[in-house]
Amino acid sequence: MIIRSASYVTSSAKFTQLPPPDLPEYAFIGRSNVGKSSLINMLVSRKGLAKISGSPGKTHTINHFLINESWYLVDLPGYGYARVSQKMRAEWDRLIKAYITLRESLISLFVLIDARHEPMLSDLAFMERLALSGVPFARVFTKTDKVGPREAEKNKILHDRKMLETWESLPPTFFTSATKGTGRDELLDYIKETMIFYKREK
């Protein structure tokens, strides 16, 4: 897939504020500081489209970006550690849950995982919730340039083993680096291939 255009559309603090579900959507989520904004900017080749912050937990809303005038890339608030109040985290959790379980135009959720770390309970628990809710998702290991291909593969294998203790099969998986552009073509090809699952509401 060639990215010809990418533009910011809107930010939603409530489920009722989301734009009409009239285009297929691909959403990105992960623990705070997993490199989500950097990955989104790399994917669409637009530096600064998604705001990058040195402080974790800066995405407070559901942010929609229109890609090629034909589909939405959606930036979701992170889960896990963030320097916000318990009330704010609870509001994010409710917003995220409503989006991933009720949004009929969501084709796939990309769960970002820091390739530098061994399996973390928050990532595993979040993916378990997705599976139980029947939400299609893929794993995206980020920051592979920080550890190198061997270490990234080793940590992926550790994730696989941990998940296969209770899972029958594993979700689609990608290795990425926002710095080197690793995984860009693979992610865009996956989006193009799965877009056929979107059915426009009559």
C-alpha positions as CSV (number, residue, x, y, z in Angstrom):
1,M,0.0,0.0,0.0
2,I,1.2,3.5,-0.9
3,I,0.3,6.3,1.5
4,R,-0.7,9.3,-0.6
5,S,-2.4,11.4,2.1
6,A,-2.7,11.5,5.9
7,S,-4.6,14.1,7.8
8,Y,-5.8,14.6,11.4
9,V,-9.6,14.4,11.7
10,T,-10.7,14.6,15.3
11,S,-10.1,13.7,18.9
12,S,-12.8,12.0,21.0
13,A,-13.0,12.0,24.8
14,K,-16.2,10.0,24.7
15,F,-17.5,7.1,22.6
16,T,-20.4,9.3,21.5
17,Q,-18.0,11.8,20.0
18,L,-16.5,9.4,17.5
19,P,-16.9,10.1,13.8
20,P,-19.5,8.0,11.9
21,P,-18.3,4.4,11.4
22,D,-18.4,4.8,7.6
23,L,-14.8,3.8,6.9
24,P,-12.6,0.8,8.0
25,E,-10.5,1.5,11.0
26,Y,-7.1,0.2,12.3
27,A,-6.3,1.2,15.8
28,F,-2.9,1.3,17.7
29,I,-2.5,0.7,21.4
30,G,0.2,-0.2,23.9
31,R,1.8,0.5,27.2
32,S,2.8,4.0,27.9
33,N,6.2,4.9,26.3
34,V,6.1,1.9,23.8
35,G,6.8,4.2,20.9
36,K,3.2,4.4,19.5
37,S,3.4,8.0,18.1
38,S,6.8,7.4,16.5
39,L,5.5,4.2,14.8
40,I,2.4,5.9,13.5
41,N,4.5,8.8,12.0
42,M,6.8,6.3,10.4
43,L,4.0,4.2,9.0
44,V,2.4,7.2,7.2
45,S,5.7,9.0,6.5
46,R,4.5,12.1,8.2
47,K,6.7,13.4,10.9
48,G,4.7,15.0,13.6
49,L,1.2,13.7,12.5
50,A,0.9,11.9,15.9
51,K,2.4,14.0,18.7
52,I,5.4,12.6,20.4
53,S,6.1,13.4,24.0
54,G,8.8,12.6,26.4
55,S,6.2,12.0,29.1
56,P,4.3,8.7,29.1
57,G,0.5,8.8,29.0
58,K,0.1,11.9,26.9
59,T,-2.6,10.5,24.6
60,H,-5.8,11.3,26.4
61,T,-8.3,10.8,23.7
62,I,-9.1,8.6,20.7
63,N,-7.5,10.3,17.7
64,H,-8.7,9.6,14.2
65,F,-6.4,10.2,11.1
66,L,-7.8,9.8,7.6
67,I,-5.5,7.9,5.3
68,N,-5.8,8.0,1.5
69,E,-9.3,9.3,2.0
70,S,-10.4,5.7,2.4
71,W,-9.6,4.5,5.9
72,Y,-8.9,5.6,9.5
73,L,-5.8,5.1,11.5
74,V,-6.8,5.4,15.1
75,D,-4.4,6.4,18.0
76,L,-5.7,5.1,21.3
77,P,-4.7,6.1,24.9
78,G,-2.1,3.7,26.3
79,Y,-2.5,1.3,29.1
80,G,-0.3,0.5,32.1
81,Y,1.9,3.1,33.7
82,A,1.1,6.8,33.3
83,R,1.4,9.8,35.6
84,V,-2.3,10.5,35.9
85,S,-4.9,10.1,38.6
86,Q,-6.7,6.8,39.2
87,K,-9.9,8.5,38.1
88,M,-8.3,9.5,34.8
89,R,-7.0,5.9,34.2
90,A,-10.5,4.5,34.9
91,E,-12.0,6.9,32.4
92,W,-9.4,5.8,29.8
93,D,-10.1,2.2,30.5
94,R,-13.9,2.7,30.0
95,L,-13.2,4.6,26.8
96,I,-10.9,2.0,25.4
97,K,-13.2,-0.9,26.3
98,A,-16.1,0.8,24.6
99,Y,-14.1,1.5,21.5
100,I,-12.6,-2.0,21.0
101,T,-15.8,-3.9,21.8
102,L,-18.5,-1.7,20.2
103,R,-16.8,0.0,17.2
104,E,-18.3,-1.9,14.3
105,S,-15.9,-0.4,11.7
106,L,-12.8,-1.6,13.6
107,I,-11.0,-4.1,11.4
108,S,-8.0,-4.8,13.6
109,L,-6.2,-3.6,16.7
110,F,-2.4,-3.4,16.7
111,V,-1.1,-4.1,20.2
112,L,2.4,-2.6,20.5
113,I,4.9,-4.4,22.6
114,D,8.4,-3.1,23.5
115,A,10.9,-5.6,22.0
116,R,13.4,-4.9,24.7
117,H,11.4,-6.5,27.4
118,E,10.4,-10.1,28.3
119,P,6.7,-10.8,28.6
120,M,4.9,-8.2,30.8
121,L,1.7,-9.0,32.7
122,S,-0.1,-5.9,31.5
123,D,0.4,-6.9,27.8
124,L,-0.5,-10.5,28.3
125,A,-3.7,-9.6,30.3
126,F,-4.8,-7.0,27.7
127,M,-4.4,-9.5,24.9
128,E,-6.3,-12.1,26.9
129,R,-9.2,-9.6,27.3
130,L,-9.2,-9.0,23.5
131,A,-9.4,-12.7,22.8
132,L,-12.2,-13.2,25.2
133,S,-14.1,-10.3,23.6
134,G,-13.5,-11.6,20.1
135,V,-11.5,-8.6,19.0
136,P,-9.2,-9.2,16.0
137,F,-5.7,-8.0,16.8
138,A,-2.0,-8.3,15.9
139,R,1.2,-8.0,17.9
140,V,3.6,-5.4,16.9
141,F,7.1,-5.5,18.6
142,T,8.5,-2.0,18.6
143,K,12.0,-0.5,19.0
144,T,13.8,-3.5,17.5
145,D,16.7,-1.3,16.6
146,K,17.4,-0.9,20.3
147,V,18.1,-4.6,20.8
148,G,18.9,-6.1,17.5
149,P,17.2,-8.9,15.6
150,R,18.4,-11.8,17.7
151,E,17.3,-10.2,21.0
152,A,14.0,-9.2,19.5
153,E,13.4,-12.7,18.3
154,K,14.4,-14.2,21.6
155,N,11.8,-12.0,23.5
156,K,9.2,-12.9,20.9
157,I,9.8,-16.6,21.5
158,L,9.4,-15.9,25.3
159,H,6.1,-14.2,24.5
160,D,5.0,-17.1,22.3
161,R,5.8,-19.7,24.9
162,K,3.9,-17.7,27.6
163,M,0.9,-17.2,25.5
164,L,0.8,-20.8,24.2
165,E,0.4,-22.0,27.8
166,T,-3.3,-21.0,27.4
167,W,-3.7,-20.0,23.7
168,E,-4.3,-22.5,20.9
169,S,-2.7,-20.2,18.3
170,L,-0.9,-16.9,18.1
171,P,-2.0,-13.7,16.5
172,P,-0.3,-12.1,13.5
173,T,3.1,-10.7,14.6
174,F,5.3,-7.9,13.2
175,F,8.7,-6.5,14.1
176,T,9.1,-2.7,13.7
177,S,11.6,0.1,14.2
178,A,10.4,3.7,13.8
179,T,14.0,4.8,13.4
180,K,14.9,2.4,10.6
181,G,11.5,2.0,9.0
182,T,11.5,-1.8,9.8
183,G,8.1,-3.5,9.3
184,R,6.4,-0.6,7.5
185,D,5.7,-2.5,4.3
186,E,4.6,-5.5,6.2
187,L,2.1,-3.6,8.3
188,L,0.7,-1.7,5.3
189,D,0.3,-4.9,3.3
190,Y,-1.5,-6.5,6.2
191,I,-3.9,-3.5,6.4
192,K,-4.5,-3.7,2.6
193,E,-5.1,-7.4,2.7
194,T,-7.6,-7.3,5.7
195,M,-9.6,-4.3,4.5
196,I,-11.8,-6.7,2.5
197,F,-13.4,-7.6,5.9
198,Y,-15.0,-4.2,6.2
199,K,-18.6,-4.1,5.2
200,R,-20.2,-0.7,4.8
201,E,-23.4,-0.4,6.7
202,K,-26.4,0.1,4.4
